[in-house]
Structures are given as structure tokens and as C-alpha cells.
Amino acid sequence: MNKAWWKEAVVYQIYPRSFNDSNGDGIGDLQGIISRLDYLENLGVDVIWLSPVYASPNEDNGYDISDYYAIMSDFGTMRDFDELLQKAHEHHLKIVMDLVANHTSDEHQWFIDSRKSKDNPYHDYYIWRDQPNNWGSVFGGSAWQYDENLNQYYLHNFAIKQPDLNWENKAVRDDLYKMMRYWCDKGIDGFRMDVISMISKDQRYPDAPVPEGAVYGDPTPYTVDGPRIHEFLQEMNREVLSRYDLFTVGETPGLSVERALKYVQEDRHELEMVFTFDHVSLDGGDYGKWSQKRTDLVELKKAIMKWVKGCENGGWNSLYLDNHDQPRAVSRFGDDGEYREMSAKCLALTLHLMRGTPYVYQGEELGMTNYHFTSIEECRDIEEINAYKDLVTDRHIYSDQEMLENISSKGRDNARTPMQWDDSQNAGFTTGTPWINVNPNYKTINAAAQVNEPNSIYNFYKQLIALRHAHDIIVYGEMDLLYEDAHDLFAYTRSYNDEKITVLANWSDHEVTYDLTPEGDLLITNDEDVTPHTLKPYQAVAYYKK
């Protein structure tokens, strides 16, 4: 196996709008990030993945870009970005930008020109049809929007203001590659590629099967992993990626292991790794993800191991439980009440000793929890707002209270409440009015209370990151599951040359026993009171033998 810096790295994702506000307007910004670089360097992470900071009308929190060459005014200026890039590198932190290339904003100049006339040179930059098919949008409703001026419909797999780009048009691809080279020439260190598996569509555009309980057809078979996807990615690699020392990770929903491996196998010259979704798609209900269902640990282990083992020969895996599109991991998979600290550390130990590149989402290292939403007026995410309208207002599937409970469990806004820096007003995030409510528990859950506390969740993450940097076995060792049918125990081994690590983690609120006698000495634990063959609630231990 080839070694690489990005395999040995730990990535920290920043959602700029919610990270740190420097000017009191209630919105996080680039200068706010700059002021917290010491915090990240102290934590020990290697890479900052920056969610979109490009100019945008902000229909989907920056994932609707109106100008790829400008910075959103909420976040600052290009000068601020250049300063961030320089100072991050001085702090030994690399910067990975979010690349949103499946769609733009409808306020992008390309789309403004596209809808002027059918013979405009930019009309073919997007996907226009005289008649729509039955495809549904990821955010609800039809995936097609009518334009009266053209008497045509354009495709938007996401929000109405996010028209899909037409990758069949080489001019589109060339313009996107030119834009990518612009950022690479600035000195960025890579790209996280938003829904990159969706850039190639089935050009027949047939009607799609309508799932039970749905109104529109599911277009996934025709919009994910399309017929020219690998041609496009290999072209991107030739035109951009291979010319720089970059780290690339693709967001690839809807792929099997076998299909995903084609994106990351080293001899195919496409991407370094992909984000998989099987393990965060196990707790949905009859109407998408909106339910109170908890993830079954046996199913979770199967989903994770499927990808770990599938990537052992020629691929690489991304490891995450949290990101800007997921609820808080400690609330979802652990316990955000009595056992919050123990369970946050348990989840972290389990994840960070696996094979792959770990991702830490802002606040995860503090054990930040989900927010309890009491009104749809508190929500900011378009997906939540559209789902509420569909399932409560229009179809009466859920009551108001039931849907708010579902949003409080599974909604994306849980990850977007402001970073909790200290116990001052608004958690030290802003001196103004925050764009979204701060979680009231910031008085006890905040960075200031943890950075200098040796036994804090923050310093436990710091230990785990340091261990990964110190031991090749954690990065490159093979991983094998133990007790695969246990519903409360997540256990596995790592093997590399003559070294071995054994991980035993109790993912439940009750005591668990096991009959294995691990080899070696204690490497790390979230509770120093270690008893052989017994784990207290959410206790996790790792043993190391050399």
C-alpha cells in the first residue's frame, strides 16, 4: 500500500456561518476562523475542510454559488481568505475547499444568461427540457421548475434556486476546471466535492419509480453514478488534480462499495477517497429520515465494515459520524444526558482507531449536542422547512409536535447551531444576534471549560489524534471486527506487521461483559477504572501489543 500524507491526517470541518463571528453581525466569518487557528493547532488536526465561502444568495447555506471567484460578503473579502490561507499554513494546517460543481445558484451569471433565450451560448450550460419528467427534488417537490420566458423547465435536483449544470457540455467542464486551477494556484490543499457522483445524468431522462408514500419519482438511478462519471473525473484529474499536491474527497451518496471503489482506486486517477452514507442512513422511517428511530449497532457495524474491508485493496475510507448535514453524533449514537462525556469519548475512540481518515466536525470535540426545536420558526435549513410543509401542513402525516421532535433528532440545523466557545452571552460566538439560536447548554458545554481540563472531551480527542500521528498501525493496519452480532459492544482488532491493537467499546447505558483477554498494554481509555472482561456504560478501552 502506498503511504500518503492525507491518509495519516485528521480533518476538521468548519461550517463558517456558525464557527466564530468577528464583527458582531451574528454570522461567522473568515476573520473569526483566523482568530481560532491556535485552538485548532493545539487540538492537533492537520486539515481544515472549509464549507463553502463563495459568493451566494444563501438559499442552501452557501451550496448555491453565484460567483466561484468571489467570497460571500457575510464572510469577508478575498483579502480575508488569502490571510486565512497564509496563517493556516503558518499554523501547520492545510485548507481544503468545498467544490460545488453539480449546480450553481440561479443568480449565477451563467444561469442568468442561460434563461435569456434558447439560442444564448449559456443556455446549454444547464439542463432544459420542453416537458418535465416525474423526478422529485432531494428537498421536496418536483425536480423541474418552469420558466415562462422560455416556456421550458430546468432541472434542480436540490432547491429551486440550485439549477443543475450540464456536464455534457465541454464548455461547462472547461470553465469549472479553470475555476479549480484558480484556487489551486492560490495555494489551497484540496477539494471536498459536493455530490460529485451526480454530475453525469442518464441522457434519456426517463420517468422514475415512485416510492411508496411519495408523490414524485426517485431519480437516483438516473442521476447518481451516471454513464460518463468516470470519464469526467479522469478528465478533471488530468486537467487539474494531477497538476498539484492535492487531497480530494468526493461526496458520493447512493453508491455500493464496488461502484465507489472505481472513484478511489489509485490506478484509476480520479479521487483519493469518498464519503459513504450507509452508516448514517439506518435510522430513517417511512417518510425519509424524519423519525425517532435509533440506529441498531449490529447494522451500523456491518455498514462500516463493508466499506473498511472493501477499501483494503487499492482504496481509502473516510471516517465520520458528524458533519454539517448530520445531527450531532453524541445525541444520535450515544447519550446526550447522564453519559454525555463518556459516550462522546466512546464514539471518538471507536472511530479514530479505525482504518481510514477521520473527520472531526466543529464542536464534536466538545461533545456538542442536538438542539431542542420548539417551533418551525427556529429552523433555518431549507430541507427541514420543506419537509415540515410537506409532512405537516400539506399531507398531515405528522403533528406539529411530532415533526419538531423529528427535526430535533435528525435535522441538519442541529449541526449548525453556533460553536460554543465559552459561557458568556451567545456562547462567545457573537456579540450580536446569532443567525440561528445557540444551544442553551453552552453554559456547561464550551471550549473554555475544556481546553485546560485534562480529562475533557477536547483533550481526549487531542490524545486520539496524537496516537494516530504516532502509530502507523492506526493508519495502515488491517481491521477485523469482533463480536459482530453484539447489540451493545463495538469491538475490533487492528494488525500491522507484528503489532496489534484491540478496541472494546460499550455503546450502551448498561454494563457489558466479554470473554476476550486482549493482548498487550492499555493504550487509551475513557475511564481509568478498567476491569477485565467488563465495560461500564459507554466505557471504551484499547490495548496495544508490539
C-alpha positions as CSV (number, residue, x, y, z in Angstrom):
1,M,0.0,0.0,0.0
2,N,1.2,3.5,-0.9
3,K,1.6,5.9,2.1
4,A,0.3,9.4,1.7
5,W,0.0,12.5,4.0
6,W,-3.7,12.6,3.6
7,K,-4.1,9.0,4.9
8,E,-2.3,10.0,8.0
9,A,-4.1,13.3,8.5
10,V,-7.1,14.2,10.7
11,V,-9.5,16.6,9.1
12,Y,-11.5,19.3,10.9
13,Q,-14.6,20.6,9.2
14,I,-15.6,24.2,9.7
15,Y,-19.1,25.5,8.9
16,P,-18.1,29.2,8.6
17,R,-21.5,30.7,9.3
18,S,-21.6,29.0,12.7
19,F,-17.9,28.9,13.8
20,N,-16.9,32.3,15.0
21,D,-18.2,35.9,14.3
22,S,-15.5,38.6,14.4
23,N,-17.7,41.7,13.7
24,G,-20.8,41.2,15.7
25,D,-23.3,40.7,12.8
26,G,-24.3,37.3,14.1
27,I,-22.7,35.4,11.3
28,G,-19.4,33.5,11.5
29,D,-16.7,34.8,9.2
30,L,-13.2,34.3,7.9
31,Q,-11.6,36.6,10.4
32,G,-13.4,34.6,13.1
33,I,-11.7,31.5,11.9
34,I,-8.3,33.2,11.8
35,S,-8.7,34.1,15.4
36,R,-9.2,30.4,16.4
37,L,-6.3,28.8,14.5
38,D,-4.4,28.4,17.7
39,Y,-7.3,26.3,19.1
40,L,-7.1,24.0,16.1
41,E,-3.4,23.7,16.0
42,N,-3.5,22.8,19.7
43,L,-6.1,20.1,19.0
44,G,-3.6,18.6,16.6
45,V,-5.7,18.3,13.4
46,D,-3.9,18.6,10.1
47,V,-6.5,19.8,7.6
48,I,-9.4,22.3,7.7
49,W,-12.3,21.5,5.4
50,L,-14.0,24.8,4.8
51,S,-17.6,24.5,3.9
52,P,-18.5,27.0,1.0
53,V,-17.4,30.6,1.4
54,Y,-18.1,31.6,-2.2
55,A,-20.5,34.4,-3.1
56,S,-24.0,33.1,-2.7
57,P,-27.6,34.3,-2.1
58,N,-27.6,31.7,0.7
59,E,-30.7,29.7,-0.2
60,D,-28.9,26.5,0.9
61,N,-26.3,28.0,3.2
62,G,-23.6,28.6,0.6
63,Y,-24.1,25.5,-1.5
64,D,-25.8,27.7,-4.1
65,I,-22.9,29.6,-5.6
66,S,-23.4,32.8,-7.6
67,D,-19.7,33.6,-8.2
68,Y,-17.0,30.9,-7.8
69,Y,-14.3,33.7,-7.9
70,A,-15.7,35.8,-5.0
71,I,-16.2,35.5,-1.3
72,M,-19.6,35.8,0.3
73,S,-19.9,39.2,1.8
74,D,-21.2,37.7,5.1
75,F,-17.8,36.0,5.5
76,G,-15.5,38.8,4.5
77,T,-13.3,39.5,1.4
78,M,-10.8,37.7,-0.8
79,R,-8.1,39.5,1.2
80,D,-9.5,37.8,4.3
81,F,-9.4,34.5,2.6
82,D,-5.8,35.0,1.5
83,E,-4.9,35.9,5.0
84,L,-6.6,32.8,6.3
85,L,-4.8,30.6,3.8
86,Q,-1.4,32.1,4.8
87,K,-2.0,31.9,8.5
88,A,-3.4,28.4,8.4
89,H,-0.2,27.2,6.7
90,E,1.8,29.0,9.3
91,H,-0.1,27.0,11.9
92,H,0.7,23.8,10.0
93,L,-2.9,23.5,8.9
94,K,-3.9,22.7,5.3
95,I,-7.0,24.2,3.7
96,V,-9.5,22.1,1.7
97,M,-12.2,24.0,-0.1
98,D,-15.7,22.8,-0.8
99,L,-16.2,22.3,-4.5
100,V,-19.9,22.6,-5.6
101,A,-19.8,21.6,-9.2
102,N,-23.2,19.8,-9.7
103,H,-25.2,23.0,-9.6
104,T,-24.9,26.8,-9.2
105,S,-27.3,29.4,-7.8
106,D,-29.9,30.7,-10.2
107,E,-28.3,34.1,-9.6
108,H,-25.0,32.9,-11.2
109,Q,-24.3,34.9,-14.4
110,W,-24.2,31.7,-16.4
111,F,-27.8,30.9,-15.4
112,I,-29.0,34.5,-15.8
113,D,-27.7,34.3,-19.4
114,S,-29.0,30.7,-19.8
115,R,-32.6,31.8,-19.3
116,K,-32.4,34.8,-21.7
117,S,-33.1,32.7,-24.8
118,K,-32.8,29.2,-26.2
119,D,-30.0,30.3,-28.6
120,N,-27.9,32.1,-25.9
121,P,-24.4,30.5,-25.7
122,Y,-25.0,29.8,-22.0
123,H,-28.4,28.1,-22.4
124,D,-26.7,24.7,-22.8
125,Y,-24.8,25.3,-19.5
126,Y,-27.9,23.9,-17.7
127,I,-30.4,21.1,-18.3
128,W,-33.5,22.5,-20.0
129,R,-36.4,20.4,-21.3
130,D,-39.7,21.3,-23.0
131,Q,-41.5,18.8,-20.8
132,P,-40.6,17.6,-17.3
133,N,-40.5,14.0,-16.2
134,N,-41.7,12.9,-12.8
135,W,-38.4,13.3,-10.9
136,G,-38.6,14.6,-7.3
137,S,-36.1,17.0,-5.7
138,V,-34.0,16.0,-2.7
139,F,-35.5,18.9,-0.9
140,G,-39.1,18.1,-1.8
141,G,-41.4,18.8,-4.7
142,S,-40.6,18.4,-8.4
143,A,-37.0,18.5,-9.6
144,W,-38.1,20.7,-12.5
145,Q,-39.0,24.4,-12.5
146,Y,-41.0,26.1,-15.2
147,D,-39.6,29.3,-16.9
148,E,-42.3,31.4,-18.5
149,N,-39.8,33.4,-20.7
150,L,-38.5,30.2,-22.4
151,N,-41.6,28.0,-22.0
152,Q,-39.2,25.4,-20.7
153,Y,-38.3,23.6,-17.5
154,Y,-34.8,23.4,-15.9
155,L,-33.6,20.6,-13.7
156,H,-32.8,21.2,-10.0
157,N,-32.0,18.1,-8.0
158,F,-31.9,20.3,-4.9
159,A,-33.5,23.7,-4.2
160,I,-35.4,25.6,-7.0
161,K,-32.6,28.2,-6.8
162,Q,-30.0,25.5,-7.5
163,P,-30.1,24.6,-11.2
164,D,-28.0,21.6,-12.2
165,L,-25.1,22.2,-14.5
166,N,-24.9,20.3,-17.8
167,W,-21.7,18.4,-17.7
168,E,-22.3,17.0,-21.2
169,N,-21.3,20.5,-22.4
170,K,-17.5,20.6,-22.6
171,A,-17.5,24.4,-22.2
172,V,-19.1,23.9,-18.7
173,R,-16.3,21.5,-17.7
174,D,-13.6,23.7,-19.1
175,D,-14.9,26.7,-17.1
176,L,-15.1,24.6,-13.9
177,Y,-11.6,23.3,-14.4
178,K,-10.3,26.9,-14.9
179,M,-12.0,27.9,-11.7
180,M,-10.4,25.0,-9.8
181,R,-7.0,25.9,-11.1
182,Y,-7.6,29.5,-9.8
183,W,-8.0,28.2,-6.2
184,C,-5.1,25.7,-6.5
185,D,-2.8,28.5,-7.8
186,K,-3.7,30.4,-4.6
187,G,-2.2,27.5,-2.7
188,I,-5.2,25.6,-1.3
189,D,-4.5,21.9,-0.5
190,G,-7.5,20.1,-1.9
191,F,-11.2,19.8,-2.5
192,R,-14.2,18.2,-0.8
193,M,-16.5,17.7,-3.8
194,D,-20.2,18.1,-3.1
195,V,-22.5,15.4,-4.5
196,I,-19.8,14.7,-7.1
197,S,-21.4,11.4,-8.1
198,M,-24.4,13.3,-9.5
199,I,-22.6,15.3,-12.3
200,S,-23.4,12.7,-15.0
201,K,-27.0,12.1,-15.8
202,D,-28.7,9.4,-17.8
203,Q,-29.4,11.4,-21.0
204,R,-32.7,9.6,-21.7
205,Y,-34.3,11.4,-18.6
206,P,-37.0,8.7,-18.2
207,D,-39.7,8.7,-15.6
208,A,-38.6,7.2,-12.3
209,P,-40.3,4.7,-10.0
210,V,-42.4,6.4,-7.3
211,P,-41.6,5.1,-3.8
212,E,-44.4,4.1,-1.5
213,G,-45.7,7.2,0.3
214,A,-44.0,9.6,-2.1
215,V,-45.5,12.0,-4.7
216,Y,-42.6,12.1,-7.1
217,G,-40.3,9.6,-8.7
218,D,-36.9,8.8,-7.2
219,P,-34.4,9.9,-9.8
220,T,-31.3,8.3,-8.1
221,P,-30.9,5.5,-10.7
222,Y,-30.6,8.2,-13.4
223,T,-28.7,11.0,-11.5
224,V,-26.1,9.1,-9.4
225,D,-23.1,7.3,-10.8
226,G,-24.1,8.2,-14.4
227,P,-22.7,6.8,-17.6
228,R,-19.9,9.4,-18.0
229,I,-19.0,10.0,-14.4
230,H,-15.5,8.3,-14.6
231,E,-14.7,9.9,-17.9
232,F,-15.5,13.3,-16.3
233,L,-13.5,12.7,-13.2
234,Q,-10.5,11.3,-15.1
235,E,-10.6,14.4,-17.3
236,M,-10.7,16.6,-14.1
237,N,-7.7,14.7,-12.8
238,R,-5.7,15.3,-16.0
239,E,-6.8,19.0,-16.3
240,V,-6.4,20.0,-12.6
241,L,-5.9,17.5,-9.8
242,S,-2.7,15.8,-11.1
243,R,-1.0,19.1,-11.5
244,Y,-1.0,19.9,-7.8
245,D,-0.3,18.0,-4.5
246,L,-4.0,17.8,-3.5
247,F,-6.2,15.9,-1.2
248,T,-9.6,15.1,-2.7
249,V,-12.7,13.6,-1.2
250,G,-16.0,13.1,-3.0
251,E,-19.4,13.1,-1.5
252,T,-21.0,10.1,-3.2
253,P,-24.4,9.2,-1.9
254,G,-26.2,6.2,-3.4
255,L,-23.1,4.1,-4.3
256,S,-22.3,0.5,-3.5
257,V,-18.8,-0.4,-2.3
258,E,-18.0,-1.9,-5.7
259,R,-19.1,1.2,-7.6
260,A,-17.4,3.6,-5.1
261,L,-14.1,1.8,-5.4
262,K,-13.9,3.0,-9.1
263,Y,-13.7,6.5,-7.8
264,V,-10.8,5.9,-5.4
265,Q,-8.6,3.1,-6.8
266,E,-5.1,4.6,-7.2
267,D,-4.5,3.3,-10.7
268,R,-7.7,5.0,-12.0
269,H,-6.5,8.5,-11.3
270,E,-9.8,10.0,-10.0
271,L,-10.2,10.9,-6.3
272,E,-8.4,10.0,-3.1
273,M,-11.4,8.9,-1.0
274,V,-15.2,9.3,-0.9
275,F,-17.8,9.9,1.8
276,T,-20.1,7.0,2.2
277,F,-23.6,7.2,3.6
278,D,-24.7,3.6,4.5
279,H,-23.9,4.1,8.2
280,V,-25.8,7.3,8.5
281,S,-28.9,6.0,6.6
282,L,-30.0,3.3,9.0
283,D,-32.3,5.3,11.2
284,G,-34.9,6.6,8.8
285,G,-38.6,6.0,8.8
286,D,-41.5,5.7,6.4
287,Y,-41.0,9.3,5.2
288,G,-37.3,9.6,4.7
289,K,-35.1,10.4,7.6
290,W,-37.8,12.1,9.7
291,S,-38.3,9.6,12.5
292,Q,-37.3,8.8,16.1
293,K,-35.7,5.6,15.2
294,R,-32.3,4.8,16.8
295,T,-29.6,3.1,14.8
296,D,-29.1,-0.6,15.5
297,L,-25.4,-1.2,16.4
298,V,-25.2,-4.5,14.6
299,E,-26.4,-2.9,11.4
300,L,-24.1,0.1,12.0
301,K,-21.1,-2.2,12.4
302,K,-22.0,-4.1,9.2
303,A,-22.3,-0.9,7.2
304,I,-18.9,0.5,8.5
305,M,-17.1,-2.8,8.0
306,K,-18.4,-3.2,4.5
307,W,-16.6,-0.1,3.5
308,V,-13.5,-0.6,5.6
309,K,-12.9,-4.1,4.1
310,G,-14.0,-3.0,0.6
311,C,-11.3,-0.3,0.6
312,E,-8.4,-2.5,1.8
313,N,-7.1,-3.2,-1.6
314,G,-6.5,0.0,-3.6
315,G,-9.0,2.3,-2.0
316,W,-9.3,4.5,1.0
317,N,-12.1,5.1,3.5
318,S,-13.4,8.3,5.2
319,L,-14.4,8.0,8.8
320,Y,-17.1,10.3,10.2
321,L,-20.2,10.3,12.5
322,D,-20.8,14.1,12.3
323,N,-20.9,16.8,9.6
324,H,-22.9,19.8,8.6
325,D,-25.6,17.6,7.1
326,Q,-26.0,15.2,10.1
327,P,-27.4,15.6,13.6
328,R,-24.9,15.6,16.5
329,A,-23.3,12.2,16.9
330,V,-23.4,12.1,20.7
331,S,-27.2,12.7,20.5
332,R,-27.7,10.3,17.7
333,F,-25.4,7.4,18.6
334,G,-24.6,8.0,22.2
335,D,-26.2,9.6,25.2
336,D,-26.5,13.4,25.5
337,G,-27.8,13.2,29.1
338,E,-26.2,11.5,32.0
339,Y,-23.5,9.7,30.0
340,R,-22.7,12.6,27.5
341,E,-19.0,12.8,28.3
342,M,-18.4,9.1,28.4
343,S,-20.4,8.4,25.3
344,A,-18.7,11.3,23.4
345,K,-15.3,9.8,24.2
346,C,-16.5,6.3,23.5
347,L,-17.7,7.2,20.0
348,A,-14.4,9.1,19.4
349,L,-12.2,6.2,20.5
350,T,-14.2,3.8,18.3
351,L,-13.9,5.9,15.2
352,H,-10.4,7.3,15.5
353,L,-8.7,3.9,15.9
354,M,-10.3,2.6,12.7
355,R,-8.7,2.3,9.3
356,G,-9.3,5.4,7.2
357,T,-9.0,9.2,7.5
358,P,-11.1,10.6,10.4
359,Y,-13.1,13.8,10.2
360,V,-14.0,16.0,13.2
361,Y,-16.9,18.3,12.8
362,Q,-16.8,21.6,14.7
363,G,-18.0,21.1,18.3
364,E,-17.8,17.3,18.1
365,E,-14.6,17.6,20.1
366,L,-16.6,19.3,22.8
367,G,-19.5,16.8,22.8
368,M,-22.0,19.4,21.5
369,T,-25.5,18.0,21.3
370,N,-28.7,18.4,19.3
371,Y,-30.9,21.4,19.8
372,H,-34.5,21.0,21.0
373,F,-36.6,22.9,18.4
374,T,-40.0,24.1,19.7
375,S,-41.1,25.9,16.6
376,I,-40.5,25.7,12.9
377,E,-39.7,29.4,13.1
378,E,-36.5,28.4,14.9
379,C,-35.3,26.4,11.9
380,R,-33.2,27.8,9.1
381,D,-32.5,24.7,6.9
382,I,-34.5,24.6,3.7
383,E,-34.7,20.8,3.9
384,E,-36.4,20.9,7.3
385,I,-38.7,23.8,6.3
386,N,-39.8,22.0,3.1
387,A,-40.3,18.7,5.0
388,Y,-42.4,20.4,7.6
389,K,-44.6,21.9,4.9
390,D,-44.9,18.6,3.1
391,L,-45.5,16.3,6.1
392,V,-47.4,18.6,8.5
393,T,-49.0,21.4,6.5
394,D,-49.8,19.7,3.2
395,R,-50.2,15.9,3.9
396,H,-50.9,15.9,7.7
397,I,-48.6,12.9,8.2
398,Y,-47.2,14.3,11.5
399,S,-48.5,16.7,14.0
400,D,-46.5,19.9,14.6
401,Q,-45.0,18.5,17.8
402,E,-44.1,15.1,16.2
403,M,-42.3,16.8,13.3
404,L,-40.4,19.2,15.6
405,E,-39.3,16.1,17.6
406,N,-38.1,14.5,14.3
407,I,-36.3,17.7,13.3
408,S,-34.7,17.8,16.8
409,S,-33.4,14.3,16.3
410,K,-32.5,14.2,12.6
411,G,-32.4,17.8,11.2
412,R,-29.4,19.4,9.7
413,D,-29.8,22.6,11.8
414,N,-28.6,20.5,14.8
415,A,-25.1,20.7,13.4
416,R,-25.4,24.4,12.5
417,T,-26.1,25.9,15.9
418,P,-23.2,28.2,16.8
419,M,-19.9,26.8,18.1
420,Q,-19.8,27.0,21.9
421,W,-16.6,28.9,22.8
422,D,-17.3,29.9,26.4
423,D,-20.1,30.6,28.9
424,S,-20.6,34.3,28.0
425,Q,-23.6,35.6,26.1
426,N,-24.2,33.6,22.9
427,A,-21.5,31.2,23.8
428,G,-18.8,33.7,22.8
429,F,-19.8,33.1,19.2
430,T,-21.0,36.7,18.5
431,T,-21.6,40.0,20.3
432,G,-24.7,40.4,18.1
433,T,-27.8,38.4,17.4
434,P,-26.8,34.9,16.1
435,W,-28.3,33.9,12.8
436,I,-29.6,30.7,14.4
437,N,-30.2,30.0,18.1
438,V,-27.4,29.0,20.4
439,N,-27.9,25.7,22.2
440,P,-28.8,26.7,25.8
441,N,-26.4,24.1,27.2
442,Y,-23.4,26.3,26.2
443,K,-23.1,27.4,29.8
444,T,-21.7,23.9,30.7
445,I,-20.6,22.7,27.2
446,N,-18.0,25.0,25.8
447,A,-14.3,25.2,24.7
448,A,-13.1,27.4,27.5
449,A,-14.2,24.9,30.1
450,Q,-12.4,22.0,28.3
451,V,-9.1,23.2,26.7
452,N,-7.2,23.2,30.0
453,E,-9.2,20.4,31.7
454,P,-7.0,17.2,31.3
455,N,-10.0,14.8,31.4
456,S,-12.2,16.8,29.0
457,I,-13.6,15.5,25.7
458,Y,-11.4,18.0,23.9
459,N,-8.3,16.7,25.4
460,F,-9.4,13.1,24.8
461,Y,-9.7,14.0,21.0
462,K,-6.3,15.5,21.3
463,Q,-4.9,12.2,22.7
464,L,-6.5,10.2,19.9
465,I,-5.2,12.5,17.2
466,A,-1.7,12.3,18.7
467,L,-1.9,8.5,18.8
468,R,-2.8,8.4,15.1
469,H,0.2,10.5,14.3
470,A,2.5,8.3,16.4
471,H,1.4,4.8,15.2
472,D,1.4,3.6,11.6
473,I,-0.8,0.7,12.7
474,I,-3.7,3.0,13.4
475,V,-3.4,4.4,9.9
476,Y,-2.4,1.4,7.8
477,G,-3.2,-1.7,9.8
478,E,-5.9,-4.2,8.7
479,M,-9.2,-4.0,10.7
480,D,-11.2,-7.1,11.7
481,L,-14.5,-7.0,13.6
482,L,-15.1,-8.9,16.9
483,Y,-18.5,-9.8,18.4
484,E,-20.2,-8.8,15.2
485,D,-23.6,-9.8,16.5
486,A,-23.4,-7.9,19.8
487,H,-26.0,-5.2,20.0
488,D,-24.1,-3.1,22.6
489,L,-20.4,-3.9,22.0
490,F,-18.3,-2.4,19.2
491,A,-15.1,-4.4,19.2
492,Y,-12.3,-4.9,16.6
493,T,-8.6,-5.5,16.1
494,R,-6.0,-3.7,14.1
495,S,-3.0,-5.6,12.7
496,Y,0.2,-4.3,11.1
497,N,3.4,-6.2,10.8
498,D,3.9,-7.6,14.3
499,E,1.8,-5.0,16.1
500,K,-1.8,-5.4,17.2
501,I,-4.4,-3.1,18.7
502,T,-7.7,-4.4,20.3
503,V,-10.6,-2.0,20.8
504,L,-13.5,-2.7,23.0
505,A,-16.3,-0.1,23.3
506,N,-19.6,-0.3,25.1
507,W,-22.2,1.7,23.1
508,S,-24.9,1.2,25.7
509,D,-26.1,2.7,29.0
510,H,-25.6,-0.7,30.9
511,E,-22.7,-2.8,31.9
512,V,-21.4,-5.2,29.2
513,T,-19.2,-8.3,29.7
514,Y,-17.0,-10.1,27.2
515,D,-14.8,-13.2,27.3
516,L,-11.8,-12.0,25.3
517,T,-8.5,-11.4,27.0
518,P,-6.8,-8.6,25.0
519,E,-3.1,-8.8,24.3
520,G,-0.7,-6.1,25.3
521,D,-0.9,-3.0,27.4
522,L,-3.6,-0.4,27.9
523,L,-3.2,2.2,25.1
524,I,-6.1,4.6,25.9
525,T,-9.4,4.5,27.7
526,N,-12.2,7.0,28.6
527,D,-12.3,5.6,32.1
528,E,-9.1,4.6,34.0
529,D,-11.1,2.2,36.2
530,V,-10.6,-0.7,33.9
531,T,-11.9,-4.1,34.9
532,P,-11.0,-7.3,32.9
533,H,-13.9,-8.6,30.9
534,T,-16.3,-5.9,32.0
535,L,-17.2,-2.5,30.5
536,K,-19.2,0.1,32.4
537,P,-21.8,2.1,30.4
538,Y,-20.1,3.8,27.4
539,Q,-16.7,2.7,28.6
540,A,-14.1,2.1,25.8
541,V,-10.6,0.7,26.0
542,A,-7.8,0.0,23.5
543,Y,-4.9,-2.3,24.1
544,Y,-1.6,-2.3,22.2
545,K,0.8,-5.1,21.7
546,K,4.1,-4.8,19.9
